[in-house]
Amino acid sequence: MQTTIKQLAQQFFSEIQAIRHHIHAHPELSFQEFETAKFISNKLNEFGIEHKTGIAGTGIVALIKGKNPEHNCIALRADMDALPILEANDCNYASKNRGVMHACGHDVHSACLLGAAKILQATKDNWEGTIKLLFQPGEEKHPGGASLMIADHALENPKPKSIYALHVYPHLPVGKVGFRSGQYMASADEIYITIHGKGGHAALPHQTIDPIAIAAQVIVSLQQIISRKGNPLIPSVLSFGKIEGGFATNVIPDKVTILGTFRTMDEAWRTEAHKWIHKITNAICDANGATATIEIPKGYPSLFNDPIITEQARNWASDYMGIENVVALDKRMAGEDFSFYTQHMPGCFFRIGTNTNNEKFLAPVHNDHFDIDEQALEIGMGMMAWIAINAVATK
């Protein structure tokens, strides 16, 4: 079967490469993936794969049934959305939608899943069970398309016993894949603080309640949540990416807004840290005669790779790629809404290398020059199909 999968991945490569080029050239923002979903649906129809559209808006759920479909069920997931980035690449498949770009590789993920789907459909008489395919919207935007897919019953009828997904990784060369058991990625919460003061003339600060000065105190003090309130053994990040307020050198404004993010790998500490953000901000504002509006919408939970199925997948990858090409991944403070699925069933989120010999295609994700060595497509579709067939056979 492994030889067959590799042969089919090689045979389908040109077609999947063309699919990736089309999706990359026509990116759509989170929850606006209407044309992308139509394109993927048409491809699934061409492959003869039954599926439903309109899940959580633009999501798609497909089923490939092997022999004895009731034997078992597992799921594979790919995301479809792009980012609000102006692409800087000069290639014939560069974005045609100005200001929107597949800078995180979701075009690669969707193409790989379509490639895996074609392989699985071609081999369905050689394996037992059902493999569910999830093409998901909105990974890049709160509240995360995964949570909406789950709410729209994507994990039901049938319910998978486990779920797998791959992600591009420009820090590894093509031919390498990476895994990490247990805690892998952080929760990701957005912070919105508005400090309400009293504006006035900058030459008469005693007649004002200066929200800019108060904002400075708040930002500096909140950093102590990590250094003095948090357990140093628990990875945590508190960063602020935007401060907005004021409009002239000699005017103290009425309000200042502060936007940031809090990330950690411990759910109890996550809840506690939210309370400290509220408490410290309100205390500083109260001491200075100001008030604060604080919103911390709860984002993606931390991503935990189930140790049992991740070790199984690592072993299957070693068989498929060679043990020397399977590496251990470090923890990452980035967030991923695949974590919502792992709250409902064991999951494995792994990486595929996408650079060329650590010399080309090194731009990181979310960069306007991001691109890949497209041999990663052949590896990605083959790996997904190989892992799926092994997983669905494992009770």
Secondary structure, 3 states (H helix, E strand, C coil): CHHHHHHHHHHHHHHHHHHHHHHHHCCCECCCCHHHHHHHHHHHHHHCCEEEEEECCCEEEEEEECECHHHCEEEEEEECCEECCCCCCCCCCCCCCCCCECCCCHHHHHHHHHHHHHHHHHCHHHCECEEEEEEECCCCCCCCHHHHHHHCCCCCCCCCCCEEEEEEEEEEECCCEEECCEEEECCEEEEEEEEECECEECCCHHHCECHHHHHHHHHHHHHHHHHHHCCCCCCEEEEEEEEECCCCCCEECCEEEEEEEEEECCHHHHHHHHHHHHHHHHHHHHHCCCEEEEECCCCECCEEECHHHHHHHHHHHHHHHCHHHEEECCCECCCCCHHHHHCCCCEEEEEEEEEECCCECCCCCCCCCCCCCCHHHHHHHHHHHHHHHHHHHCC
